Amino acid sequence: MVLEWLRPTTINSVVHRVQSGMSDFALFGVDADEKLSVVEEGRGAWGSIVATLPGDRCLLGLIRFVVPDHRVGLVFLLWAPDGSTVRERMIICSSQEAFLKQLMGDASDTVIRIQGMDKDDLTLEEATNTVTQKMDILNDPNFSLYAQH
């Protein structure tokens, strides 16, 4: 199954708005024609974004996340609730890597990934801990994504 992707200009615009802080998040979903589309884009804190996630539809999200020390990280969210169809979960889960590459290109390795099947998986405390830990790793001068072992 191959999804029909968004146009690159649309993706670049959405990513730019989230990275620059003009939007705090963008959520993407698969429509009835199995095309990926922007479901919602806007401003809001983590808790309000999580509160609006549907219990019956899978979504991918790009979220600008500010940790308590004011550093900003980009979170790639995979939302695959139990109330969604098995087919939709399979499509969205199998497409996430390709979509992330399309969203972020070579910078996709620096995006912090969070996934949830239930809103309890996405508490502010858990998200803050995950984002902070991964930002600390990515900002460590001794860490390289491409280190030779």
C-alpha positions in Angstrom: 0.0 0.0 0.0 1.5 3.3 -1.1 -0.1 6.5 0.2 -0.5 9.5 -2.1 1.7 12.1 -0.4 1.2 15.8 -0.1 2.9 18.1 -2.6 6.4 19.1 -1.5 5.5 22.8 -1.4 2.7 22.0 1.0 5.0 20.0 3.3 7.8 22.6 3.2 5.3 25.3 4.2 3.9 23.3 7.1 7.3 22.3 8.4 8.5 25.9 8.1 5.5 27.2 10.1 6.0 24.6 12.9 9.8 25.1 13.0 9.6 28.9 13.1 6.9 28.9 15.8 4.2 30.4 13.5 2.3 27.1 14.3 2.8 24.8 17.3 1.7 21.7 15.5 0.4 20.1 12.4 -1.5 16.8 12.3 -1.7 14.6 9.2 -4.1 11.8 8.5 -5.2 9.4 5.8 -8.5 10.4 4.1 -11.1 8.0 2.5 -9.1 8.0 -0.8 -6.0 6.9 1.1 -4.3 10.2 0.5 -2.4 11.9 3.2 -3.7 15.3 4.1 -3.2 18.1 6.7 -6.0 17.4 9.3 -5.2 20.3 11.6 -2.6 22.9 12.1 -2.5 25.6 14.8 -1.3 26.8 18.1 -1.6 25.1 21.4 0.2 23.5 24.2 0.9 19.7 24.5 -2.1 19.0 26.7 -4.5 20.8 24.4 -3.1 19.0 21.3 -3.4 15.6 23.0 -6.9 16.4 24.2 -8.1 16.9 20.6 -6.7 13.6 19.3 -9.5 11.4 18.1 -10.1 7.9 19.6 -10.9 6.4 16.2 -8.4 7.8 13.7 -4.7 7.4 13.3 -2.6 10.6 12.8 1.0 11.6 12.3 2.0 14.9 13.9 4.8 17.4 13.8 4.8 19.3 17.1 7.0 22.1 18.4 7.8 21.2 22.0 9.3 23.7 24.5 10.9 22.1 27.5 11.1 23.9 30.9 14.7 25.2 30.2 13.2 26.9 27.0 14.9 24.7 24.5 12.7 23.8 21.5 12.5 20.3 20.1 10.5 18.9 17.2 8.4 15.9 18.0 7.1 13.5 15.4 4.0 11.9 16.9 2.5 8.6 15.8 -1.0 8.4 17.1 -2.6 4.9 16.5 -5.5 4.5 18.9 -7.2 1.2 19.5 -10.4 2.6 18.2 -9.0 3.0 14.7 -9.3 0.2 12.1 -6.5 -2.3 11.8 -6.1 -1.3 8.1 -5.6 2.4 9.1 -3.1 1.4 11.8 -1.2 -0.7 9.3 -1.1 2.1 6.7 -0.1 4.8 9.0 2.5 2.7 10.9 4.1 1.4 7.7 4.2 4.9 6.1 5.7 6.8 9.1 9.3 6.5 8.1 8.8 7.5 4.5 6.6 10.4 5.6 9.1 11.6 8.2 11.9 11.6 5.6 9.6 13.6 3.3 8.9 16.0 6.1 12.4 16.6 7.4 14.8 15.2 4.8 18.3 14.5 6.2 17.2 16.2 9.5 14.7 13.4 10.2 17.3 11.8 12.6 17.1 14.8 14.9 13.3 14.7 15.3 12.1 13.2 18.6 9.7 10.4 18.1 6.8 9.8 20.4 4.0 7.3 19.8 0.7 6.7 21.6 -2.3 4.4 21.4 -4.1 6.0 24.3 -4.0 9.5 25.7 -2.5 8.1 28.9 0.6 7.3 26.8 1.0 11.0 26.1 1.1 12.8 29.5 2.9 16.1 29.6 5.4 14.7 32.2 6.3 11.7 30.0 6.6 13.8 26.9 8.8 16.4 28.7 11.1 13.6 30.0 11.4 12.0 26.6 12.0 15.3 24.8 14.5 16.5 27.4 16.5 13.3 27.4 16.7 13.0 23.6 17.6 16.7 23.3 20.4 16.2 25.8 21.7 13.3 23.8 21.5 15.2 20.5 23.2 18.2 22.0 26.0 16.2 23.5 29.3 17.1 21.7 30.5 13.6 22.1 27.4 12.1 20.4 27.2 11.5 16.7 24.4 10.0 14.8 26.9 8.7 12.3 29.7 7.5 14.7 31.8 4.6 13.6 31.7 1.7 16.1 
